[in-house]
Amino acid sequence: PLPVAADATRAAGTPPPLPSVDDAQRTAVRRLPNFLDDAEVRRALDVCDELRDKVASLARDGRGLAALGAWRTYYLHTNDAFRSAAPELHAKIASAAAEGWEDAPAAANLRVRNLEFHEARDGGALPDEHHRDDGSWATIDVMLSEDFEGGHFETLEEDGTFVRPVFQRGDALVFCSHKKHCVRPVSKGVRRVLVMELWFGPPRTCGHRCESRGACGYARHASELASCLQLGRGGVDDEYRRAVADL
């Protein structure tokens, strides 16, 4: 568990400070083997397929840069889509990410910041060896596929070495979000993983990895524009102009 320094002056309900990168580097990844059974994995994949055209997404190339590349991220928390479609899976993943921390009272106040479906094909990678999920407390990765090669999840440790935890279909990895981690290039097949981050901000339903703890109109605007472009009903021109003006 992540050690949290006692602070008697912290007001009740006030979230603890996020761990430093140095503190995070000293924590270990917690593996949950067979976290999802075969039926749950199939259910998760079915829901992800159903939501592909209903949630925001972003593609990256092998360098991790936004492009028409081999790694696509689907923001399943867009308009609360995944939780609405599979509440039992959503709750199971969120609960696992929030458990096991030394500061249990604080962990009870964690909320879902984002839930992403990552699909990486040949050449897809998260190559930055110092990558962190900044601003979040806990991250959980859930493996949904096995028909791929490469694509290994690794963490950069305090002594400069890399650790490659066993990560098989149905397994989950829970780790401190500020711990440095990367994904090596996929060399064959398709790597499919769910990634959820928890933070002390409000639950987010906007179609991106939100940095704001206040109001965010990202998902609302995206939905309005999609409606204007797709519905084709009366008055659509006025709706379109209002949505663009809001942006």
WOCORQUI-V594634 format. One record per pair of residues at least 24 apart in sequence whose C-alpha atoms are under 10 Angstrom apart, sorted by sequence separation. I is the first residue (numbers start at 1). GAP is how many residues later the second one is. If there is no record, write none. Layout:
I;GAP
I;GAP
This chain:
2;24
3;24
51;24
52;24
54;24
55;24
112;24
113;24
115;24
117;24
131;24
143;24
144;24
145;24
146;24
155;24
156;24
157;24
169;24
2;25
51;25
54;25
55;25
90;25
111;25
114;25
115;25
116;25
117;25
118;25
119;25
125;25
126;25
129;25
130;25
131;25
142;25
143;25
144;25
145;25
155;25
156;25
221;25
222;25
1;26
2;26
48;26
55;26
110;26
111;26
112;26
113;26
115;26
118;26
119;26
122;26
124;26
125;26
126;26
129;26
130;26
141;26
142;26
143;26
144;26
154;26
155;26
156;26
221;26
1;27
48;27
51;27
54;27
55;27
110;27
112;27
117;27
121;27
122;27
123;27
124;27
125;27
126;27
129;27
142;27
143;27
144;27
154;27
155;27
1;28
48;28
110;28
120;28
121;28
122;28
123;28
125;28
142;28
143;28
144;28
153;28
154;28
155;28
1;29
47;29
122;29
142;29
143;29
153;29
154;29
217;29
218;29
51;30
107;30
121;30
141;30
142;30
143;30
152;30
153;30
154;30
217;30
51;31
107;31
120;31
141;31
142;31
151;31
152;31
153;31
50;32
83;32
140;32
141;32
142;32
151;32
152;32
153;32
48;33
82;33
129;33
140;33
141;33
150;33
151;33
152;33
47;34
48;34
51;34
80;34
81;34
82;34
139;34
140;34
141;34
150;34
151;34
152;34
47;35
50;35
77;35
80;35
139;35
140;35
150;35
151;35
77;36
78;36
138;36
139;36
140;36
149;36
150;36
151;36
48;37
77;37
78;37
101;37
138;37
139;37
140;37
149;37
150;37
151;37
44;38
47;38
76;38
77;38
78;38
137;38
138;38
139;38
148;38
149;38
150;38
151;38
47;39
75;39
76;39
77;39
98;39
99;39
137;39
138;39
139;39
148;39
149;39
150;39
151;39
152;39
75;40
76;40
77;40
97;40
98;40
136;40
137;40
138;40
139;40
148;40
149;40
150;40
151;40
44;41
74;41
75;41
76;41
97;41
98;41
136;41
137;41
138;41
147;41
148;41
149;41
150;41
151;41
44;42
73;42
74;42
75;42
96;42
97;42
98;42
135;42
136;42
137;42
147;42
148;42
149;42
43;43
73;43
74;43
75;43
96;43
97;43
133;43
134;43
135;43
146;43
147;43
148;43
72;44
73;44
74;44
94;44
96;44
97;44
132;44
133;44
134;44
145;44
146;44
147;44
148;44
44;45
72;45
73;45
74;45
94;45
132;45
133;45
134;45
145;45
146;45
147;45
43;46
44;46
72;46
73;46
94;46
131;46
132;46
133;46
134;46
145;46
146;46
71;47
72;47
73;47
93;47
131;47
132;47
133;47
144;47
145;47
40;48
41;48
71;48
72;48
93;48
130;48
131;48
132;48
133;48
143;48
144;48
145;48
40;49
70;49
71;49
72;49
93;49
130;49
131;49
132;49
143;49
144;49
70;50
71;50
130;50
131;50
132;50
142;50
143;50
144;50
69;51
70;51
71;51
129;51
130;51
131;51
142;51
143;51
69;52
70;52
71;52
72;52
128;52
129;52
130;52
131;52
141;52
142;52
143;52
36;53
69;53
70;53
71;53
128;53
129;53
141;53
142;53
69;54
70;54
71;54
127;54
128;54
129;54
140;54
141;54
142;54
69;55
70;55
71;55
126;55
127;55
128;55
129;55
140;55
141;55
36;56
126;56
127;56
128;56
139;56
140;56
141;56
35;57
36;57
125;57
126;57
127;57
139;57
140;57
35;58
62;58
125;58
126;58
127;58
138;58
139;58
140;58
57;59
59;59
61;59
62;59
124;59
125;59
126;59
138;59
139;59
56;60
57;60
58;60
59;60
60;60
62;60
63;60
64;60
124;60
125;60
126;60
136;60
137;60
138;60
139;60
35;61
57;61
59;61
62;61
63;61
64;61
65;61
123;61
124;61
125;61
136;61
137;61
138;61
61;62
62;62
63;62
64;62
65;62
123;62
124;62
125;62
135;62
136;62
137;62
61;63
62;63
63;63
64;63
122;63
123;63
124;63
134;63
135;63
136;63
137;63
32;64
60;64
61;64
62;64
63;64
64;64
121;64
122;64
123;64
124;64
133;64
135;64
136;64
52;65
59;65
60;65
61;65
62;65
63;65
120;65
121;65
122;65
123;65
134;65
135;65
136;65
60;66
120;66
121;66
122;66
124;66
125;66
135;66
30;67
120;67
121;67
122;67
124;67
48;68
49;68
120;68
121;68
122;68
48;69
120;69
121;69
122;69
30;70
48;70
120;70
121;70
119;71
120;71
121;71
45;72
118;72
119;72
120;72
44;73
118;73
119;73
120;73
100;74
101;74
118;74
119;74
97;75
99;75
101;75
117;75
118;75
119;75
136;75
96;76
97;76
98;76
117;76
118;76
135;76
96;77
97;77
116;77
117;77
118;77
134;77
96;78
97;78
116;78
117;78
93;79
97;79
115;79
116;79
117;79
115;80
116;80
93;81
114;81
115;81
116;81
114;82
115;82
113;83
114;83
115;83
112;84
113;84
114;84
112;85
113;85
114;85
111;86
112;86
113;86
16;87
110;87
111;87
112;87
113;87
110;88
111;88
112;88
113;88
109;89
110;89
111;89
112;89
113;89
114;89
115;89
15;90
16;90
109;90
110;90
111;90
112;90
113;90
114;90
115;90
15;91
16;91
107;91
109;91
110;91
111;91
112;91
113;91
114;91
116;91
13;92
14;92
15;92
107;92
108;92
109;92
110;92
111;92
112;92
113;92
114;92
115;92
116;92
13;93
107;93
109;93
110;93
111;93
112;93
113;93
114;93
115;93
116;93
12;94
15;94
106;94
114;94
115;94
14;95
15;95
113;95
114;95
13;96
113;96
114;96
4;97
5;97
6;97
113;97
1;98
2;98
3;98
4;98
5;98
113;98
1;99
2;99
3;99
4;99
45;99
97;99
98;99
1;100
2;100
3;100
44;100
45;100
97;100
98;100
113;100
1;101
2;101
41;101
93;101
97;101
98;101
1;102
41;102
42;102
93;102
94;102
41;103
42;103
93;103
94;103
40;104
41;104
94;104
36;106
38;106
90;106
35;107
36;107
24;108
32;108
34;108
35;108
36;108
31;109
34;109
29;110
30;110
31;110
32;110
21;111
29;111
21;113
24;113
71;114
70;115
71;115
18;116
19;116
70;116
18;117
19;117
18;118
19;118
76;118
18;119
71;119
73;119
76;119
77;119
17;120
70;120
71;120
72;120
73;120
74;120
75;120
76;120
16;121
71;121
73;121
62;122
63;122
73;122
62;123
80;123
62;124
80;124
81;124
29;125
79;125
80;125
29;126
77;126
78;126
79;126
80;126
28;127
77;127
78;127
79;127
80;127
41;128
42;128
77;128
78;128
79;128
28;129
41;129
76;129
77;129
78;129
25;130
27;130
40;130
41;130
75;130
76;130
77;130
78;130
25;131
26;131
27;131
38;131
39;131
75;131
76;131
77;131
78;131
25;132
26;132
37;132
38;132
75;132
76;132
77;132
24;133
25;133
26;133
33;133
34;133
36;133
37;133
74;133
75;133
24;134
25;134
29;134
31;134
32;134
33;134
34;134
35;134
36;134
37;134
74;134
75;134
22;135
23;135
28;135
29;135
30;135
31;135
32;135
33;135
34;135
35;135
36;135
73;135
2;136
22;136
29;136
31;136
33;136
34;136
35;136
36;136
21;137
33;137
34;137
35;137
32;138
33;138
34;138
35;138
32;139
33;139
80;139
31;140
32;140
33;140
78;140
79;140
31;141
32;141
78;141
79;141
30;142
31;142
32;142
77;142
78;142
30;143
31;143
29;144
30;144
31;144
78;144
79;144
29;145
30;145
78;145
28;146
29;146
30;146
48;146
28;147
29;147
45;147
27;148
28;148
45;148
27;149
45;149
26;150
29;150
44;150
56;150
57;150
58;150
24;151
25;151
27;151
28;151
55;151
56;151
57;151
24;152
27;152
55;152
56;152
23;153
24;153
25;153
26;153
55;153
24;154
25;154
21;155
23;155
24;155
25;155
21;156
22;156
23;156
24;156
25;156
19;157
21;157
22;157
18;158
19;158
20;158
21;158
22;158
18;159
19;159
20;159
21;159
18;160
19;160
56;162
56;163
55;164
56;166
55;167
56;167
55;168
54;169
54;172
2;173
1;174
2;174
1;175
18;181
18;182
17;183
15;184
16;184
15;185
14;186
15;186
